[in-house]
Amino acid sequence: MKVGTDGVLLGAWAPVIEAGRALDIGTGSGLVALMLAQRMHGAIPIDAIELDPDACRQARDNFTASPWAMSLCAVEGDICAYAGRASRRYQAIVSNPPYFDAGPACATPARERARYTLSLSHQALLTAATALLEEDGTLALILPYAACEALIARALAQGWWLQRRTDVHDRAELRPHRLLLTLTRRPMPLIHDTLTLRDPTGEWSPAFRTLAGDFYLAF
């Protein structure tokens, strides 16, 4: 699970502020945490937790090699256990979580953990975020469009508020295939917008280039 469009979307879109501390749940190779650090010029501390030992080592290596090494910390472990023992709280939590309840077997156990919710259910993610988030903090996620309505309904029933949702279309004529969303624990007016990734010729759209332009050398 290396660099992909989903992670780039979340890392470029998720809200972060200078005064806070951020947490990336399921950091993998560290992509999203690195993007947050780049956006904030290393000005905020960012913790990145990862269950898979090999992936966590890779994230730690990537952090060390980056210009923002002093602001990044890779933590190996399970987010549920981490939430139960952590004394600090976070202003921003981000996650590109496992998407699917079940499906075809993957080539490696690590990929299965990253892809399927057996290692981190959406309920477990919400429970951990509830324990770790500052009162006025935000939880930002990216999920397949079909899976998001169930997560949103579950979150609203547990006292979360949907602050923003961005429906992501590969092309304007196609139905959305991903949803970026921000949840908070305080009542907030909803911002609902859309993002189209490609223009009619199949090239990256101006909107996507604007959002992710700082992260692609080709842009």
Accessible surface in RSA format (square Angstrom, percent):
REM  Atomic radii and reference values for relative SASA: ProtOr
REM  Chains: A
REM  Algorithm: Lee & Richards
REM  Probe-radius: 1.40
REM  Slices: 20
REM RES _ NUM      All-atoms   Total-Side   Main-Chain    Non-polar    All polar
REM                ABS   REL    ABS   REL    ABS   REL    ABS   REL    ABS   REL
RES MET A   1   117.48  60.8  70.17  46.4  47.30 112.6  76.47  65.0  41.01  54.3
RES LYS A   2   143.57  70.0 119.49  73.3  24.08  57.3  97.45  87.7  46.12  49.1
RES VAL A   3   101.76  67.0  74.74  67.7  27.02  65.1  74.74  64.9  27.02  73.3
RES GLY A   4    33.85  41.7   0.00   N/A  33.85  41.7  32.60  89.5   1.24   2.8
RES THR A   5    46.21  32.9  38.70  39.2   7.51  17.9  15.62  21.0  30.59  46.3
RES ASP A   6    28.64  20.1  27.07  26.9   1.57   3.7  10.61  25.0  18.03  18.0
RES GLY A   7     4.51   5.6   0.00   N/A   4.51   5.6   3.04   8.4   1.47   3.3
RES VAL A   8     4.90   3.2   4.90   4.4   0.00   0.0   4.90   4.3   0.00   0.0
RES LEU A   9     0.58   0.3   0.53   0.4   0.05   0.1   0.58   0.4   0.00   0.0
RES LEU A  10     0.00   0.0   0.00   0.0   0.00   0.0   0.00   0.0   0.00   0.0
RES GLY A  11     0.00   0.0   0.00   N/A   0.00   0.0   0.00   0.0   0.00   0.0
RES ALA A  12    10.36   9.5   0.13   0.2  10.23  23.3   0.25   0.4  10.11  26.8
RES TRP A  13    17.49   7.0   6.58   3.2  10.91  25.6   8.58   4.6   8.90  14.4
RES ALA A  14     0.00   0.0   0.00   0.0   0.00   0.0   0.00   0.0   0.00   0.0
RES PRO A  15    49.12  35.8  40.68  37.1   8.43  30.7  48.03  39.7   1.09   6.8
RES VAL A  16    21.64  14.2   1.43   1.3  20.21  48.7   3.18   2.8  18.47  50.1
RES ILE A  17    90.06  51.3  84.60  63.0   5.46  13.2  88.16  63.5   1.90   5.2
RES GLU A  18   131.27  75.4 116.05  87.8  15.22  36.2  31.50  60.9  99.77  81.5
RES ALA A  19   101.10  93.0  57.12  88.1  43.99 100.1  68.99  97.2  32.11  85.1
RES GLY A  20    12.21  15.1   0.00   N/A  12.21  15.1   8.53  23.4   3.69   8.3
RES ARG A  21    66.11  27.8  62.83  32.0   3.28   7.8  18.35  25.1  47.75  28.9
RES ALA A  22     0.19   0.2   0.19   0.3   0.00   0.0   0.19   0.3   0.00   0.0
RES LEU A  23     0.52   0.3   0.48   0.3   0.04   0.1   0.48   0.3   0.04   0.1
RES ASP A  24     1.74   1.2   1.74   1.7   0.00   0.0   0.00   0.0   1.74   1.7
RES ILE A  25     2.19   1.2   1.88   1.4   0.31   0.8   1.88   1.4   0.31   0.9
RES GLY A  26    39.15  48.3   0.00   N/A  39.15  48.3  22.59  62.0  16.56  37.1
RES THR A  27     9.90   7.0   0.03   0.0   9.88  23.5   1.16   1.6   8.74  13.2
RES GLY A  28    18.27  22.5   0.00   N/A  18.27  22.5  18.27  50.1   0.00   0.0
RES SER A  29    15.16  12.8  11.85  15.8   3.31   7.6   6.40  13.6   8.77  12.3
RES GLY A  30     0.00   0.0   0.00   N/A   0.00   0.0   0.00   0.0   0.00   0.0
RES LEU A  31    33.17  18.5  30.93  22.1   2.25   5.6  33.05  23.2   0.12   0.3
RES VAL A  32     9.29   6.1   9.10   8.2   0.18   0.4   9.10   7.9   0.18   0.5
RES ALA A  33     0.00   0.0   0.00   0.0   0.00   0.0   0.00   0.0   0.00   0.0
RES LEU A  34    33.30  18.5  32.66  23.4   0.65   1.6  32.89  23.1   0.42   1.1
RES MET A  35     7.42   3.8   6.66   4.4   0.76   1.8   7.09   6.0   0.32   0.4
RES LEU A  36     0.00   0.0   0.00   0.0   0.00   0.0   0.00   0.0   0.00   0.0
RES ALA A  37     0.32   0.3   0.00   0.0   0.32   0.7   0.32   0.5   0.00   0.0
RES GLN A  38    55.08  30.8  52.42  38.3   2.66   6.3  14.31  30.5  40.77  30.9
RES ARG A  39    75.89  31.9  51.79  26.4  24.10  57.4  24.36  33.3  51.52  31.2
RES MET A  40    21.75  11.3  18.01  11.9   3.74   8.9   9.81   8.3  11.94  15.8
RES HIS A  41   156.61  85.6 133.07  92.5  23.54  60.2  90.30  93.1  66.31  77.2
RES GLY A  42    26.07  32.1   0.00   N/A  26.07  32.1   5.78  15.9  20.29  45.4
RES ALA A  43    64.41  59.2  29.30  45.2  35.11  79.9  40.05  56.4  24.36  64.5
RES ILE A  44     3.46   2.0   2.37   1.8   1.08   2.6   3.46   2.5   0.00   0.0
RES PRO A  45    51.55  37.6  50.26  45.8   1.29   4.7  51.00  42.1   0.55   3.4
RES ILE A  46     0.89   0.5   0.11   0.1   0.79   1.9   0.11   0.1   0.79   2.1
RES ASP A  47     2.25   1.6   2.25   2.2   0.00   0.0   0.37   0.9   1.88   1.9
RES ALA A  48     0.08   0.1   0.00   0.0   0.08   0.2   0.00   0.0   0.08   0.2
RES ILE A  49     2.57   1.5   2.45   1.8   0.13   0.3   2.45   1.8   0.13   0.3
RES GLU A  50    20.40  11.7  19.32  14.6   1.08   2.6   1.14   2.2  19.26  15.7
RES LEU A  51    73.78  41.1  64.19  45.9   9.59  24.1  64.19  45.1   9.59  25.8
RES ASP A  52    15.44  10.8  15.08  15.0   0.37   0.9   6.22  14.6   9.23   9.2
RES PRO A  53    57.09  41.6  57.09  52.0   0.00   0.0  57.09  47.1   0.00   0.0
RES ASP A  54    93.23  65.3  86.63  86.2   6.60  15.6  29.74  70.0  63.49  63.3
RES ALA A  55    24.27  22.3  18.73  28.9   5.53  12.6  23.54  33.2   0.72   1.9
RES CYS A  56     0.21   0.2   0.21   0.2   0.00   0.0   0.14   0.4   0.07   0.1
RES ARG A  57   124.04  52.1 122.97  62.7   1.08   2.6  58.13  79.4  65.92  39.9
RES GLN A  58    65.20  36.5  61.40  44.9   3.80   9.0  21.97  46.8  43.23  32.8
RES ALA A  59     0.00   0.0   0.00   0.0   0.00   0.0   0.00   0.0   0.00   0.0
RES ARG A  60   100.14  42.0  99.99  51.0   0.14   0.3  54.58  74.6  45.56  27.6
RES ASP A  61    96.04  67.3  89.76  89.3   6.28  14.8  25.09  59.1  70.95  70.8
RES ASN A  62    53.03  36.6  48.84  47.2   4.18  10.1   6.66  16.0  46.37  44.8
RES PHE A  63     6.41   3.2   6.41   4.0   0.00   0.0   6.41   3.9   0.00   0.0
RES THR A  64   100.86  71.7  84.75  85.9  16.11  38.4  66.19  88.9  34.67  52.4
RES ALA A  65    91.48  84.1  50.77  78.4  40.71  92.6  61.96  87.3  29.53  78.2
RES SER A  66    18.82  15.9   4.99   6.7  13.83  31.9   9.66  20.6   9.17  12.8
RES PRO A  67   114.63  83.5  72.02  65.6  42.61 154.9  85.70  70.8  28.92 179.8
RES TRP A  68    55.01  22.1  50.12  24.3   4.89  11.5  43.47  23.2  11.54  18.7
RES ALA A  69    38.23  35.2  26.34  40.6  11.89  27.1  26.49  37.3  11.74  31.1
RES MET A  70   193.99 100.5 161.15 106.7  32.83  78.2 131.00 111.4  62.99  83.5
RES SER A  71    16.32  13.8   6.52   8.7   9.80  22.6  13.24  28.2   3.08   4.3
RES LEU A  72    16.72   9.3   0.00   0.0  16.72  42.0   0.51   0.4  16.21  43.6
RES CYS A  73    62.78  47.5  58.37  65.1   4.41  10.4  21.45  54.4  41.32  44.6
RES ALA A  74    11.27  10.4   0.02   0.0  11.26  25.6   0.02   0.0  11.26  29.8
RES VAL A  75    32.48  21.4  29.68  26.9   2.80   6.8  32.48  28.2   0.00   0.0
RES GLU A  76    87.04  50.0  66.02  49.9  21.02  50.0  16.71  32.3  70.33  57.4
RES GLY A  77    20.11  24.8   0.00   N/A  20.11  24.8  18.50  50.8   1.61   3.6
RES ASP A  78    50.34  35.3  43.98  43.8   6.36  15.0  21.63  50.9  28.71  28.6
RES ILE A  79     9.57   5.4   6.54   4.9   3.02   7.3   6.54   4.7   3.02   8.2
RES CYS A  80    60.65  45.9  47.56  53.1  13.09  30.8  29.86  75.7  30.79  33.2
RES ALA A  81    56.19  51.7  39.70  61.3  16.49  37.5  51.85  73.0   4.34  11.5
RES TYR A  82    17.04   8.0  17.04   9.7   0.00   0.0  14.24  10.7   2.80   3.5
RES ALA A  83    13.34  12.3   5.67   8.8   7.67  17.4   5.80   8.2   7.54  20.0
RES GLY A  84    72.79  89.8   0.00   N/A  72.79  89.8  36.91 101.3  35.89  80.4
RES ARG A  85   150.94  63.4 118.15  60.2  32.79  78.1  71.96  98.3  78.99  47.9
RES ALA A  86    19.79  18.2   1.77   2.7  18.02  41.0   9.83  13.8   9.96  26.4
RES SER A  87   114.72  96.9  78.91 105.3  35.81  82.5  53.11 113.1  61.61  86.3
RES ARG A  88   107.56  45.2 100.25  51.1   7.31  17.4  29.40  40.2  78.16  47.4
RES ARG A  89    98.16  41.2  86.57  44.1  11.58  27.6  26.13  35.7  72.02  43.7
RES TYR A  90     0.00   0.0   0.00   0.0   0.00   0.0   0.00   0.0   0.00   0.0
RES GLN A  91    33.70  18.8  31.66  23.1   2.04   4.8   5.54  11.8  28.16  21.4
RES ALA A  92     5.13   4.7   5.13   7.9   0.00   0.0   5.13   7.2   0.00   0.0
RES ILE A  93     0.54   0.3   0.00   0.0   0.54   1.3   0.00   0.0   0.54   1.5
RES VAL A  94     0.55   0.4   0.55   0.5   0.00   0.0   0.55   0.5   0.00   0.0
RES SER A  95     0.12   0.1   0.12   0.2   0.00   0.0   0.00   0.0   0.12   0.2
RES ASN A  96    52.65  36.3  37.68  36.4  14.97  36.0   6.35  15.3  46.30  44.8
RES PRO A  97     5.28   3.8   0.15   0.1   5.12  18.6   1.93   1.6   3.34  20.8
RES PRO A  98    12.64   9.2  12.51  11.4   0.13   0.5  12.51  10.3   0.13   0.8
RES TYR A  99    26.72  12.5  21.12  12.0   5.60  14.6  20.94  15.7   5.79   7.1
RES PHE A 100    73.80  36.9  71.04  44.0   2.77   7.2  73.80  44.7   0.00   0.0
RES ASP A 101   113.42  79.4 101.93 101.4  11.49  27.2  35.31  83.1  78.11  77.9
RES ALA A 102    82.88  76.2  58.82  90.8  24.05  54.7  61.59  86.7  21.29  56.4
RES GLY A 103    43.72  53.9   0.00   N/A  43.72  53.9  19.57  53.7  24.16  54.1
RES PRO A 104   110.96  80.9  97.14  88.5  13.83  50.3 109.20  90.2   1.76  11.0
RES ALA A 105    93.48  86.0  58.42  90.1  35.07  79.8  61.90  87.2  31.58  83.7
RES CYS A 106    26.04  19.7   4.53   5.1  21.51  50.6   6.21  15.7  19.83  21.4
RES ALA A 107   102.25  94.0  56.00  86.4  46.25 105.2  68.74  96.8  33.51  88.8
RES THR A 108    67.71  48.2  65.80  66.7   1.91   4.5  60.92  81.8   6.79  10.3
RES PRO A 109    97.94  71.4  93.15  84.9   4.79  17.4  96.89  80.0   1.06   6.6
RES ALA A 110    42.46  39.0  36.44  56.2   6.02  13.7  36.69  51.7   5.76  15.3
RES ARG A 111    96.75  40.6  94.71  48.3   2.04   4.9  26.80  36.6  69.95  42.4
RES GLU A 112    62.07  35.6  60.15  45.5   1.92   4.6  10.55  20.4  51.52  42.1
RES ARG A 113    82.78  34.8  77.82  39.7   4.96  11.8  37.98  51.9  44.80  27.2
RES ALA A 114    39.33  36.2  20.71  32.0  18.63  42.4  30.61  43.1   8.72  23.1
RES ARG A 115    79.72  33.5  76.90  39.2   2.82   6.7   7.75  10.6  71.97  43.6
RES TYR A 116    13.52   6.3  13.28   7.6   0.24   0.6  12.09   9.1   1.43   1.8
RES THR A 117    12.49   8.9   9.14   9.3   3.35   8.0   1.69   2.3  10.80  16.3
RES LEU A 118   163.68  91.2 128.43  91.9  35.26  88.6 132.01  92.7  31.68  85.2
RES SER A 119    34.83  29.4  10.29  13.7  24.54  56.5  17.07  36.4  17.75  24.9
RES LEU A 120    18.05  10.1  15.49  11.1   2.56   6.4  17.91  12.6   0.14   0.4
RES SER A 121    48.60  41.1  45.38  60.6   3.23   7.4  36.23  77.2  12.37  17.3
RES HIS A 122    28.21  15.4  25.03  17.4   3.18   8.1  10.64  11.0  17.57  20.4
RES GLN A 123    57.71  32.3  56.53  41.3   1.18   2.8  42.64  90.8  15.07  11.4
RES ALA A 124    24.51  22.5  17.88  27.6   6.64  15.1  24.01  33.8   0.50   1.3
RES LEU A 125     0.15   0.1   0.15   0.1   0.00   0.0   0.15   0.1   0.00   0.0
RES LEU A 126     0.10   0.1   0.00   0.0   0.10   0.3   0.10   0.1   0.00   0.0
RES THR A 127    79.49  56.5  74.46  75.5   5.03  12.0  68.04  91.4  11.45  17.3
RES ALA A 128     2.58   2.4   0.45   0.7   2.13   4.8   2.23   3.1   0.35   0.9
RES ALA A 129     0.00   0.0   0.00   0.0   0.00   0.0   0.00   0.0   0.00   0.0
RES THR A 130    61.61  43.8  46.28  46.9  15.33  36.5  41.76  56.1  19.85  30.0
RES ALA A 131    40.22  37.0  28.16  43.5  12.06  27.4  38.05  53.6   2.17   5.7
RES LEU A 132     0.00   0.0   0.00   0.0   0.00   0.0   0.00   0.0   0.00   0.0
RES LEU A 133    13.16   7.3   0.49   0.3  12.67  31.8   0.49   0.3  12.67  34.1
RES GLU A 134    68.07  39.1  66.78  50.5   1.29   3.1   7.25  14.0  60.81  49.7
RES GLU A 135   123.23  70.8 110.23  83.4  13.00  31.0  45.86  88.7  77.37  63.2
RES ASP A 136    76.02  53.2  60.03  59.7  15.99  37.8  15.19  35.8  60.82  60.7
RES GLY A 137     0.01   0.0   0.00   N/A   0.01   0.0   0.00   0.0   0.01   0.0
RES THR A 138    20.28  14.4  20.18  20.5   0.09   0.2  16.70  22.4   3.58   5.4
RES LEU A 139     0.00   0.0   0.00   0.0   0.00   0.0   0.00   0.0   0.00   0.0
RES ALA A 140     0.97   0.9   0.97   1.5   0.00   0.0   0.97   1.4   0.00   0.0
RES LEU A 141     0.00   0.0   0.00   0.0   0.00   0.0   0.00   0.0   0.00   0.0
RES ILE A 142     0.00   0.0   0.00   0.0   0.00   0.0   0.00   0.0   0.00   0.0
RES LEU A 143     0.00   0.0   0.00   0.0   0.00   0.0   0.00   0.0   0.00   0.0
RES PRO A 144    13.51   9.8  13.51  12.3   0.00   0.0  13.51  11.2   0.00   0.0
RES TYR A 145    67.66  31.6  66.24  37.7   1.42   3.7  43.03  32.3  24.62  30.4
RES ALA A 146    98.22  90.3  65.74 101.5  32.48  73.9  75.24 106.0  22.98  60.9
RES ALA A 147    27.31  25.1  17.21  26.6  10.10  23.0  25.48  35.9   1.83   4.8
RES CYS A 148     0.00   0.0   0.00   0.0   0.00   0.0   0.00   0.0   0.00   0.0
RES GLU A 149    85.48  49.1  82.13  62.1   3.35   8.0  52.50 101.5  32.99  26.9
RES ALA A 150    72.87  67.0  58.89  90.9  13.99  31.8  67.48  95.0   5.39  14.3
RES LEU A 151     2.50   1.4   0.00   0.0   2.50   6.3   1.78   1.2   0.72   1.9
RES ILE A 152    10.96   6.2  10.96   8.2   0.00   0.0  10.96   7.9   0.00   0.0
RES ALA A 153    62.36  57.3  51.46  79.4  10.90  24.8  56.69  79.8   5.66  15.0
RES ARG A 154   108.45  45.5 100.45  51.2   7.99  19.0  19.37  26.5  89.08  54.0
RES ALA A 155     0.00   0.0   0.00   0.0   0.00   0.0   0.00   0.0   0.00   0.0
RES LEU A 156    88.45  49.3  70.97  50.8  17.49  44.0  71.25  50.0  17.21  46.3
RES ALA A 157    91.12  83.8  47.20  72.8  43.92  99.9  59.27  83.5  31.85  84.4
RES GLN A 158    70.94  39.7  51.04  37.3  19.90  47.4  37.45  79.7  33.50  25.4
RES GLY A 159    40.21  49.6   0.00   N/A  40.21  49.6  32.53  89.3   7.68  17.2
RES TRP A 160     4.25   1.7   0.14   0.1   4.10   9.6   0.00   0.0   4.25   6.9
RES TRP A 161   113.03  45.4 113.03  54.7   0.00   0.0  99.42  53.0  13.61  22.1
RES LEU A 162    21.16  11.8  15.17  10.8   6.00  15.1  15.17  10.7   6.00  16.1
RES GLN A 163    35.10  19.6  35.10  25.6   0.00   0.0   6.63  14.1  28.46  21.6
RES ARG A 164    73.31  30.8  73.31  37.4   0.00   0.0  13.61  18.6  59.70  36.2
RES ARG A 165    26.02  10.9  26.02  13.3   0.00   0.0   2.13   2.9  23.89  14.5
RES THR A 166     3.47   2.5   3.47   3.5   0.00   0.0   3.47   4.7   0.00   0.0
RES ASP A 167    12.80   9.0  12.80  12.7   0.00   0.0   0.00   0.0  12.79  12.8
RES VAL A 168     0.00   0.0   0.00   0.0   0.00   0.0   0.00   0.0   0.00   0.0
RES HIS A 169    29.93  16.4  29.93  20.8   0.00   0.0  23.55  24.3   6.39   7.4
RES ASP A 170    45.58  31.9  45.44  45.2   0.13   0.3  14.23  33.5  31.34  31.3
RES ARG A 171    73.47  30.8  73.47  37.5   0.00   0.0   6.98   9.5  66.49  40.3
RES ALA A 172    80.52  74.0  55.79  86.1  24.72  56.2  58.00  81.7  22.52  59.7
RES GLU A 173   131.40  75.4  90.88  68.8  40.52  96.5  66.35 128.3  65.05  53.1
RES LEU A 174    86.09  47.9  81.42  58.3   4.66  11.7  83.65  58.7   2.43   6.6
RES ARG A 175   215.47  90.5 201.11 102.5  14.35  34.2  74.28 101.5 141.18  85.6
RES PRO A 176    28.95  21.1  19.73  18.0   9.22  33.5  19.73  16.3   9.22  57.3
RES HIS A 177    69.19  37.8  61.66  42.9   7.53  19.3  53.31  54.9  15.88  18.5
RES ARG A 178    52.00  21.8  52.00  26.5   0.00   0.0   0.17   0.2  51.83  31.4
RES LEU A 179     0.11   0.1   0.11   0.1   0.00   0.0   0.11   0.1   0.00   0.0
RES LEU A 180     0.00   0.0   0.00   0.0   0.00   0.0   0.00   0.0   0.00   0.0
RES LEU A 181     0.00   0.0   0.00   0.0   0.00   0.0   0.00   0.0   0.00   0.0
RES THR A 182     1.79   1.3   1.79   1.8   0.00   0.0   0.62   0.8   1.18   1.8
RES LEU A 183     0.00   0.0   0.00   0.0   0.00   0.0   0.00   0.0   0.00   0.0
RES THR A 184     6.14   4.4   6.14   6.2   0.00   0.0   6.14   8.3   0.00   0.0
RES ARG A 185    79.55  33.4  60.10  30.6  19.45  46.3  16.51  22.6  63.04  38.2
RES ARG A 186   112.09  47.1 111.68  56.9   0.41   1.0  35.42  48.4  76.67  46.5
RES PRO A 187    91.27  66.5  75.61  68.9  15.66  56.9  76.04  62.8  15.23  94.7
RES MET A 188    76.83  39.8  63.12  41.8  13.71  32.6  42.83  36.4  34.00  45.0
RES PRO A 189   112.41  81.9  98.14  89.5  14.27  51.9 109.97  90.8   2.44  15.2
RES LEU A 190    91.24  50.8  58.96  42.2  32.28  81.1  58.96  41.4  32.28  86.9
RES ILE A 191   100.64  57.3  97.27  72.5   3.37   8.1 100.64  72.5   0.00   0.0
RES HIS A 192   101.41  55.4  69.26  48.1  32.15  82.2  46.94  48.4  54.47  63.4
RES ASP A 193    48.19  33.8  41.21  41.0   6.98  16.5  33.33  78.4  14.86  14.8
RES THR A 194    89.71  63.8  65.42  66.3  24.29  57.9  33.84  45.4  55.88  84.5
RES LEU A 195    17.18   9.6  14.93  10.7   2.25   5.7  17.18  12.1   0.00   0.0
RES THR A 196    35.50  25.2  32.62  33.1   2.87   6.8  18.04  24.2  17.45  26.4
RES LEU A 197     5.67   3.2   5.67   4.1   0.00   0.0   5.67   4.0   0.00   0.0
RES ARG A 198    70.07  29.4  67.82  34.6   2.25   5.3   6.58   9.0  63.49  38.5
RES ASP A 199    39.69  27.8  34.88  34.7   4.81  11.4  17.36  40.9  22.33  22.3
RES PRO A 200   124.31  90.6 100.08  91.2  24.22  88.1 104.67  86.4  19.64 122.0
RES THR A 201   110.19  78.4  74.98  76.0  35.21  83.9  81.34 109.3  28.85  43.6
RES GLY A 202    15.76  19.4   0.00   N/A  15.76  19.4   7.40  20.3   8.36  18.7
RES GLU A 203   100.35  57.6  98.97  74.9   1.38   3.3  31.18  60.3  69.17  56.5
RES TRP A 204    56.35  22.6  52.60  25.5   3.75   8.8  31.32  16.7  25.02  40.6
RES SER A 205     7.86   6.6   7.86  10.5   0.00   0.0   7.86  16.7   0.00   0.0
RES PRO A 206   100.37  73.2  96.38  87.9   3.99  14.5  99.68  82.3   0.69   4.3
RES ALA A 207    53.48  49.2  40.04  61.8  13.44  30.6  48.49  68.3   4.99  13.2
RES PHE A 208     0.00   0.0   0.00   0.0   0.00   0.0   0.00   0.0   0.00   0.0
RES ARG A 209    92.16  38.7  87.55  44.6   4.61  11.0  34.22  46.8  57.94  35.1
RES THR A 210   120.28  85.5  91.91  93.2  28.37  67.6  74.05  99.5  46.23  69.9
RES LEU A 211    49.48  27.6  32.62  23.3  16.86  42.4  38.34  26.9  11.15  30.0
RES ALA A 212     0.06   0.1   0.06   0.1   0.00   0.0   0.06   0.1   0.00   0.0
RES GLY A 213    26.80  33.1   0.00   N/A  26.80  33.1  13.36  36.7  13.45  30.1
RES ASP A 214   118.57  83.1  93.91  93.5  24.66  58.3  17.48  41.1 101.09 100.8
RES PHE A 215    48.25  24.1  14.05   8.7  34.20  89.0  21.20  12.9  27.06  77.4
RES TYR A 216    59.76  27.9  51.06  29.0   8.70  22.6  47.59  35.8  12.17  15.0
RES LEU A 217   195.24 108.7 159.84 114.4  35.40  89.0 164.42 115.5  30.83  83.0
RES ALA A 218    98.87  90.9  57.10  88.1  41.78  95.0  69.51  97.9  29.36  77.8
RES PHE A 219    66.07  33.1   7.75   4.8  58.33 151.8  23.91  14.5  42.16 120.7
END  Absolute sums over single chains surface
CHAIN  1 A    10677.8       8400.0       2277.9       6184.6       4493.3
END  Absolute sums over all chains
TOTAL         10677.8       8400.0       2277.9       6184.6       4493.3
